[in-house]
Amino acid sequence: MSNLLVQNIKHTNGTTAMTVDSSGRVLTPARPMFYAKGANTSGVSSTNNIILTATDFNVGNHYSTSTGIFTAPIAGFYMFHASIMGDSTDARLMLRLRVNGSDKSQGSSSSNSNQYQDSKVSVLLQLSASDEINLHNAGTKTTYTLAPMESYFWGMLVG
């Protein structure tokens, strides 16, 4: 069995882009990724973007908690998933994931009683550098109140 050397590959700014450790594991600590949560509970209209106002992590700071937009820093394949829960009395909660303002994927739910419901969407996308990804509600109700603990949005560069 051969001994592997620890190898670090650096970005031009000196941060570690990739490490191959002595066991052969490839680590990519600077890979763009985020996990956003904590929806704006004051209400989301059927014409507004959904903005999640906190992050558990935001590698590279490419997700904005003020606009709800993730901006792809480089071209590549990205995976996104979102789950939004809101009140929806006799209405349809329709969650759309958009790229540069165009719908790319959709999840929806409907309700006939006073209950919360959730809508989920998952998608793998090939993006260009500077593409903007966000969540949008296209449901039929005038205003939704979102459940902050049950609403999240994450994404990451996969290759």
VOVO-663039 format. One line per field, with one value per atom (N, C-alpha, C): atom name; x, y, z. Coordinates in steps of 0.001 Angstrom, whole numbers, plus 500000, padded with zeros to 6 digits. Layout:
<lozas>
a = CA:...;
u = X:...;
v = Y:...;
w = Z:...;
</lozas>
This chain:
<lozas>
a = N:CA:C:N:CA:C:N:CA:C:N:CA:C:N:CA:C:N:CA:C:N:CA:C:N:CA:C:N:CA:C:N:CA:C:N:CA:C:N:CA:C:N:CA:C:N:CA:C:N:CA:C:N:CA:C:N:CA:C:N:CA:C:N:CA:C:N:CA:C:N:CA:C:N:CA:C:N:CA:C:N:CA:C:N:CA:C:N:CA:C:N:CA:C:N:CA:C:N:CA:C:N:CA:C:N:CA:C:N:CA:C:N:CA:C:N:CA:C:N:CA:C:N:CA:C:N:CA:C:N:CA:C:N:CA:C:N:CA:C:N:CA:C:N:CA:C:N:CA:C:N:CA:C:N:CA:C:N:CA:C:N:CA:C:N:CA:C:N:CA:C:N:CA:C:N:CA:C:N:CA:C:N:CA:C:N:CA:C:N:CA:C:N:CA:C:N:CA:C:N:CA:C:N:CA:C:N:CA:C:N:CA:C:N:CA:C:N:CA:C:N:CA:C:N:CA:C:N:CA:C:N:CA:C:N:CA:C:N:CA:C:N:CA:C:N:CA:C:N:CA:C:N:CA:C:N:CA:C:N:CA:C:N:CA:C:N:CA:C:N:CA:C:N:CA:C:N:CA:C:N:CA:C:N:CA:C:N:CA:C:N:CA:C:N:CA:C:N:CA:C:N:CA:C:N:CA:C:N:CA:C:N:CA:C:N:CA:C:N:CA:C:N:CA:C:N:CA:C:N:CA:C:N:CA:C:N:CA:C:N:CA:C:N:CA:C:N:CA:C:N:CA:C:N:CA:C:N:CA:C:N:CA:C:N:CA:C:N:CA:C:N:CA:C:N:CA:C:N:CA:C:N:CA:C:N:CA:C:N:CA:C:N:CA:C:N:CA:C:N:CA:C:N:CA:C:N:CA:C:N:CA:C:N:CA:C:N:CA:C:N:CA:C:N:CA:C:N:CA:C:N:CA:C:N:CA:C:N:CA:C:N:CA:C:N:CA:C:N:CA:C:N:CA:C:N:CA:C:N:CA:C:N:CA:C:N:CA:C:N:CA:C:N:CA:C:N:CA:C:N:CA:C:N:CA:C:N:CA:C:N:CA:C:N:CA:C:N:CA:C:N:CA:C:N:CA:C:N:CA:C:N:CA:C:N:CA:C:N:CA:C:N:CA:C:N:CA:C:N:CA:C:N:CA:C:N:CA:C:N:CA:C:N:CA:C:N:CA:C:N:CA:C:N:CA:C;
u = 500847:500000:500894:500618:501447:500960:501873:501531:501113:500019:499539:500027:500384:500774:499565:499534:498476:498767:497795:497964:496913:497336:496420:496522:495385:495325:494679:495329:494893:494232:493267:492727:493787:493587:494543:494623:493566:493605:494221:494699:495379:494507:493183:492325:492402:492185:492269:491046:491286:490203:489891:490956:490764:491941:491635:492668:492430:493509:493466:494255:493553:494232:494958:495618:496447:495643:494321:493462:492871:493190:492677:491352:490849:489589:489813:488875:488937:487999:488538:487764:487757:486582:486445:485751:486480:485864:485330:485773:485325:484229:483645:482591:481356:480823:479649:478447:477891:476686:476063:474749:474051:472873:472437:471213:470518:469412:468651:467374:466933:465729:465153:464059:463516:462781:461685:460927:460405:460207:459570:458137:457795:456474:455414:455789:454797:453863:454133:453238:453932:453650:454190:453002:452990:451865:452091:451077:451176:452041:452504:453367:454774:455083:456388:457323:458605:459612:459608:459980:460085:461511:461639:462956:463127:464135:464470:465608:465419:466217:467389:467664:468799:469467:470727:471424:472139:472147:472977:474412:474564:475877:475653:476677:476593:478022:478567:479956:480120:480918:481146:480196:479175:478177:477492:477086:476425:474901:474358:472923:472726:471779:471488:470248:470386:469241:468352:468782:467929:467099:467580:466831:466294:466857:466456:467043:468067:468663:470017:470231:471541:472119:473331:474014:475138:475059:476068:477415:478449:479734:480515:480252:480925:479923:480237:479399:479548:478466:478524:477139:477110:475860:475594:474378:473969:472716:472626:471442:470764:469431:468647:467460:467079:465875:465253:463937:463229:461967:461611:460367:459800:458619:457977:456644:456391:455116:454408:453135:452375:450915:450224:448780:448144:447098:446538:445069:444260:442845:442214:441737:441072:441866:443149:443993:445107:445787:446870:448203:449103:450453:451305:451796:452524:453947:454913:456311:457027:457690:458453:459899:460805:462211:462501:463093:463339:464834:465196:466546:466425:467039:466993:465552:464638:463247:462359:462913:462121:461931:460700:460387:461137:461768:462489:461909:461289:460727:459622:458643:457500:457035:456579:455916:454671:453603:452387:451592:450691:449763:448461:447407:446133:445430:444487:443820:442367:441512:440096:439669:440624:440289:441355:441116:442075:443245:444261:445429:446665:447800:449054:449305:450008:450406:451791:452467:453809:453937:454903:455207:456711:457131:458551:458947:460214:460754:462226:462660:464065:464436:465660:466056:467579:468081:469487:469545:470361:470419:471841:471999:473276:473198:474071:474022:475280:475143:476282:476670:477888:478311:477390:477001:476133:474648:474247:472812:472252:471015:470360:469206:469206:468201:467439:466105:465293:463995:463281:461981:460900:459779:458664:457365:456403:455088:454143:453526:452575:451184:450924:449632:448518:447302:446119:445670:446195:445789:446511:445864:446458:447706:447657:448812:448897:450101:450375:451236:451011:451909:452725:454036:454903:455362:455563:456057:457579:458218:459669:460466:460003:460754:460623:459619:459391:459689:460307:460615:462127:462619:464061:464348:465554:466013:467509:467976:469414:469855:471129:471704:473199:473765:475203:475705:476931:477624:478002:477608:477949:479019:479260:480329:480323;
v = 498830:500000:501236:502151:503353:504416:505260:506387:507566:508178:509358:510600:511579:512861:513762:514608:515608:516654:516947:517912:519002:520258:521401:522157:522438:523256:524562:525658:526980:527774:528636:529655:530740:531628:532716:533641:533700:534548:533845:532634:531921:530989:531027:530110:528715:527705:526328:525980:525568:525168:523690:522881:521444:520845:519830:519088:517603:516895:515432:515009:514382:514041:512705:512298:511095:509809:509876:508708:508717:509757:509841:510558:511118:511865:513223:513622:514929:515869:516951:517946:519251:519865:521126:522154:522763:523656:524959:525369:526644:526461:525267:525009:525839:526626:527468:526632:526989:526333:527198:527005:527779:526991:527360:526835:528031:528451:529612:529144:529915:529575:530863:530749:531918:532861:532414:533209:534502:535475:536738:536415:536491:536059:537139:538328:539395:539182:538196:537882:537941:536983:536915:536948:537895:537975:537012:536850:535934:536506:537731:538313:538575:538141:538444:537248:537578:536557:536175:534951:534474:534719:535426:535760:535088:534230:533607:534421:534848:535929:535514:534224:533765:532598:532365:531220:530444:529122:528289:528314:528345:528535:529156:529842:530547:530681:529548:529504:530406:531433:532388:533571:533522:534608:534917:533874:534054:534116:533787:533940:535226:536051:537307:537153:537399:537336:538575:539590:540764:540659:539924:539793:538387:537370:535981:535393:536034:535597:534951:533786:533155:533494:534018:534345:533343:532597:531576:532251:531900:532545:532022:530762:530153:529287:528978:528078:526659:525889:524505:523947:522746:522094:522368:522807:523164:522393:521978:521318:522290:522418:523275:522490:522821:522253:523316:523383:524303:523630:523981:523548:524752:525157:526327:525881:526285:525988:527298:527348:528563:528268:529284:529145:529256:528557:528523:528137:528960:528678:528707:527562:527443:528093:527848:528430:527467:527781:526944:527652:526982:527480:526927:527792:527365:527927:527067:527447:527249:528293:528205:528591:527833:528189:528843:530034:530813:531005:531056:531412:532635:533720:534987:535400:535152:535560:534589:533485:532484:531242:530729:529539:528326:527564:526350:525099:525228:524074:524555:523679:524099:522976:523364:522451:523152:522431:523092:522171:522784:522042:522826:522189:522888:522417:523250:522959:523393:522663:523022:523329:523530:523818:524720:525146:526003:525170:525055:524291:524800:524544:524849:523784:524156:523194:523555:522567:522850:522532:523171:522969:522788:521795:521486:521494:521812:521758:521372:520479:520070:520067:520518:520572:520603:519998:520070:520935:521990:522948:523164:523371:523826:525339:526041:527492:528116:529358:530183:531064:531548:532494:533698:534193:535368:535082:533837:533521:533741:534224:534506:533546:532893:531890:532373:532281:532679:531877:531990:531354:532393:531949:532844:532109:532842:532272:532710:531745:532050:531537:531405:530912:531922:531499:532302:533200:532991:533792:535136:536175:537508:537579:537063:537088:535784:535235:534033:534414:533779:533898:532616:532754:531588:531182:529895:529347:529368:530218:530378:529133:528346:527151:526019:526048:524967:525386:526534:527016:527092:526461:526496:526381:526773:526786:526533:525540:525298:525027:525259:524995:524810:524126:523898:523567:523939:523540:522076:521247:519834:519445:520267:519957:520836;
w = 500000:500000:500000:499097:499000:499967:500383:501249:500395:500771:500056:500774:500021:500587:500664:501659:501738:500677:499856:498769:498906:498927:498959:497648:497057:495842:496244:495926:496377:495261:495667:494771:494612:493666:493460:494670:495503:496697:497901:497723:498797:499615:499451:500195:499582:500393:499918:499083:497850:496952:497110:497301:497393:498155:498955:499677:499432:499152:499140:500369:501328:502580:502456:503536:503509:503321:503500:503248:501848:501065:499703:499579:500688:500640:499989:499125:498469:499213:499728:500469:499678:499559:498823:499712:500646:501625:501049:499878:499305:498251:498158:497170:497528:496582:496875:497319:498484:498984:500068:500270:501296:501832:503032:503639:504274:503671:504150:504817:505824:506579:507147:507898:508581:507645:507102:506135:506734:505874:506254:506621:507903:508359:508234:507762:507649:506470:505685:504581:503241:502414:501064:500123:499229:498295:497137:496324:495194:494076:494204:493180:493694:494925:495519:495505:495572:495785:497261:497530:498906:499369:500464:500999:502353:502442:503710:504312:505552:506109:506992:507105:507915:507204:507515:506938:508039:507909:508784:508272:506945:506327:504958:504463:503193:502656:502191:501738:500517:500656:499579:499602:500475:500584:499254:498531:497242:497358:498551:498814:499612:499169:499858:500725:502040:502943:502812:502087:501881:500606:499600:498341:498109:498796:498567:497298:496747:495481:495728:495093:495032:493671:493642:492395:492180:491077:490784:490530:491314:491122:489912:489546:488399:487649:486396:485609:486143:486076:486510:486774:487338:487706:489180:489483:490843:491203:492458:492995:493957:493860:494747:495282:496509:497111:498011:498009:498895:499411:500633:501243:501978:501591:502175:502773:504017:504659:504961:504644:504906:505171:505708:505883:504513:504298:502955:502993:503608:503700:502313:501880:500575:499457:499439:498402:498041:496982:496497:496729:497427:497632:496494:495624:494442:494481:494754:494890:493565:493102:491854:492099:491508:491517:490179:490231:489021:488784:487526:487110:486218:486634:485893:485566:486507:486354:485610:485099:484368:485230:485271:486055:485509:486421:486038:486664:487837:488517:489449:489717:490524:491428:492615:493530:494039:494283:494765:495667:496417:497255:497300:497735:497866:499127:499587:500844:500753:501411:501480:502904:503803:505189:505790:507030:507719:508209:507395:507791:507068:507668:506982:505939:504908:503898:503413:502859:502380:500908:500316:498914:498798:498023:497884:496411:496188:494835:494922:494027:493916:492451:492156:490752:490636:489581:489197:487948:487987:486873:486401:485108:484575:484471:485197:485267:484698:484289:483886:485057:485042:486071:486033:487196:487389:487208:486933:486911:488314:488374:489654:489876:491035:491374:492596:492545:493691:493717:494842:495008:494803:494235:493961:494280:494809:495051:493939:493285:492232:492606:493899:494369:494165:494478:494184:495322:496518:497663:497655:498136:498131:498992:500224:501121:501900:501991:502771:503965:505086:506222:506259:506164:506108:507497:507687:508952:508914:509721:509607:509957:510892:511288:510278:509450:508489:507057:506845:505502:505325:504264:504005:502514:502125:500738:500779:500026:499983:498560:498338:497025:497133:496119:496114:494725:494482:493262:493398:492417:492495:491479:490506:489552:488346;
</lozas>
